[in-house]
Amino acid sequence: MTIKSLRKSYENLTMLERMSLADNALARNDESELRAIVAASPREGFRQPDYFNLLEEINKFRFCNLIVRLSYVMQFDYFLHCAFEDEKERSIKHAKLAAFLYVRATDAWNAVCDDFGLRPNFSREICNLLFSLEMMEEKDELLRVIAFTEDEARKFIKAKTGNDKIQTLEDEKKAIREALGLPEK
């Protein structure tokens, strides 16, 4: 069967089969295939509020931010574990940097949410569904105590790379607003 004959039968596929093909075409960056799937798919007419797309992007960002923060928690734990085995001082400094990155990501996102009146407890709601909220809150407290300050992080990175340029909390807030197309506050 050729791709041309397969494309002619797209309209006979179920919605889930077309969605699966479209998802795979997106992954391959196959515009031609995607256009054929879209052309063969029935249309549904609907109206949406003007904020719908922005809220969808914000929700994606919420999950991405949570994933990034969890990765910093894992890095922190890894470096602390290493600190008990070998190269204690080096590992602790890396743990402090991971904690700094966690705090910066958390506080930048929370500040943007506050600026635009977004629901402040989204992370708590999701954490409560996925794992122990108490564990996450205790980890947050610990990372905040151990984290480098911005100046300490800058000095550590300069010692490692020779460059003292780091992304500050303000830089991260600005980057989030730009990524979401939100105005400066």
Protein Blocks (a to p, Z undefined) as FASTA:
>chain_A
ZZklmmmmmmmpcfklmmmmmmmmmmnopaklmmmmmmmpccddddddfklmmmmmmmmm
mmmmmmmmmmmmmmmmmmmmmmmmgomllmmmmmmmmmmmmmmmmmmmmmmmmmnopafk
lmmmmmmmmmcfklmmmmmmmmmmmpccfklmmmmmmmmnopacdcdfklmmmmmmmmno
pacZZ
